[in-house]
Amino acid sequence: MIGRALAVVAVLVAVVAGATACTADGSAPSASASASASATASPRPVSGDEAERLAVARLRAYEARVMALEARVPVADDTLQLTGRVDLRAHDATAVVETGDGRWALLQWTQHGKALVPLAGEPDGLPDPPADGWQVTGLVPDEPLDGALTVVLSLASDRAENPLLLRQNGAQFVRADTVDGVDVDVFLAPGADERTDPRIRYWVDAEGLLRRVDADTGYDDPLVITLTPVTDAAVPVIPELQALAG
């Protein structure tokens, strides 16, 4: 599953190289609290119904297509806050980035690269992309930020997992929780090696939609990615970024 994308070592400390089951994250009040709660819970094997929901979590995200995105990305000596939107079919995303010392930038990315432009201050929502001033580069997956961006674009799939295999390979229920007021269940999913990784948690709602993913990365705070369905929200990226796909 998502683990195939999470094999971006430095960012996610080798966070699975093929996690086979969805990813959804509820909403904990803080990343630290979420990580602590996960660590102290006593996981158990998933039930049949839970395996069914876990199996379709990434497919439901694919069907939702455009999602509002919130992400906390730990990097060296800082934690970046990303707020924006992602098109999980086209693999395009745009977000405002806030650094811990109060700087702001607009970031766009695809599977082929990223584009960044500084902002003068905190914007009112997601601003329109300026015509110039962009720094366009390829993605370097072993860089913490770029690895996290790669993971964001990998949170959906156009097909469901096999729920029977998820159960046979050790998928686990961790606890019930909420994400932005929505009830979710938190799961550990098996990876390519058919073993669960307690560092990666998937938060899935009652309809089987992936709502959040968090992963311990070796920093004090985990990587936390939260998704919320939205309607009629395009995710345009600048032509210079689109050209990298060519």
Secondary structure in CASP SS format (residue, H / E / C, confidence):
PFRMAT SS
TARGET T0000
AUTHOR 0000-0000-0000
METHOD secondary structure of the structure
MODEL  1
M C 1.00
I C 1.00
G H 1.00
R H 1.00
A H 1.00
L H 1.00
A C 1.00
V C 1.00
V H 1.00
A H 1.00
V H 1.00
L H 1.00
V C 1.00
A C 1.00
V C 1.00
V C 1.00
A C 1.00
G C 1.00
A C 1.00
T C 1.00
A C 1.00
C C 1.00
T C 1.00
A C 1.00
D C 1.00
G C 1.00
S C 1.00
A C 1.00
P C 1.00
S C 1.00
A H 1.00
S H 1.00
A H 1.00
S H 1.00
A H 1.00
S H 1.00
A H 1.00
S H 1.00
A H 1.00
T H 1.00
A C 1.00
S C 1.00
P C 1.00
R E 1.00
P E 1.00
V C 1.00
S C 1.00
G H 1.00
D H 1.00
E H 1.00
A H 1.00
E H 1.00
R H 1.00
L H 1.00
A H 1.00
V H 1.00
A H 1.00
R H 1.00
L H 1.00
R H 1.00
A H 1.00
Y H 1.00
E H 1.00
A H 1.00
R C 1.00
V E 1.00
M E 1.00
A E 1.00
L E 1.00
E E 1.00
A E 1.00
R E 1.00
V E 1.00
P E 1.00
V E 1.00
A C 1.00
D C 1.00
D E 1.00
T E 1.00
L E 1.00
Q E 1.00
L E 1.00
T E 1.00
G E 1.00
R E 1.00
V E 1.00
D E 1.00
L C 1.00
R C 1.00
A C 1.00
H C 1.00
D E 1.00
A E 1.00
T E 1.00
A E 1.00
V E 1.00
V E 1.00
E E 1.00
T C 1.00
G C 1.00
D C 1.00
G C 1.00
R C 1.00
W E 1.00
A E 1.00
L E 1.00
L E 1.00
Q E 1.00
W E 1.00
T C 1.00
Q C 1.00
H C 1.00
G C 1.00
K E 1.00
A E 1.00
L E 1.00
V E 1.00
P E 1.00
L E 1.00
A C 1.00
G C 1.00
E C 1.00
P C 1.00
D C 1.00
G C 1.00
L C 1.00
P C 1.00
D C 1.00
P C 1.00
P C 1.00
A C 1.00
D C 1.00
G C 1.00
W C 1.00
Q E 1.00
V E 1.00
T E 1.00
G C 1.00
L C 1.00
V C 1.00
P C 1.00
D C 1.00
E C 1.00
P H 1.00
L H 1.00
D H 1.00
G H 1.00
A H 1.00
L H 1.00
T H 1.00
V H 1.00
V H 1.00
L C 1.00
S C 1.00
L C 1.00
A C 1.00
S C 1.00
D C 1.00
R C 1.00
A C 1.00
E C 1.00
N C 1.00
P H 1.00
L H 1.00
L H 1.00
L H 1.00
R H 1.00
Q H 1.00
N C 1.00
G C 1.00
A C 1.00
Q E 1.00
F E 1.00
V E 1.00
R E 1.00
A E 1.00
D E 1.00
T E 1.00
V E 1.00
D C 1.00
G C 1.00
V E 1.00
D E 1.00
V E 1.00
D E 1.00
V E 1.00
F E 1.00
L E 1.00
A C 1.00
P E 1.00
G C 1.00
A C 1.00
D C 1.00
E C 1.00
R C 1.00
T E 1.00
D C 1.00
P C 1.00
R C 1.00
I E 1.00
R E 1.00
Y E 1.00
W E 1.00
V E 1.00
D E 1.00
A C 1.00
E C 1.00
G C 1.00
L C 1.00
L E 1.00
R E 1.00
R E 1.00
V E 1.00
D E 1.00
A E 1.00
D C 1.00
T C 1.00
G C 1.00
Y C 1.00
D C 1.00
D C 1.00
P C 1.00
L E 1.00
V E 1.00
I E 1.00
T E 1.00
L E 1.00
T E 1.00
P E 1.00
V C 1.00
T C 1.00
D C 1.00
A C 1.00
A C 1.00
V C 1.00
P C 1.00
V C 1.00
I C 1.00
P H 1.00
E H 1.00
L H 1.00
Q H 1.00
A H 1.00
L H 1.00
A H 1.00
G C 1.00
END
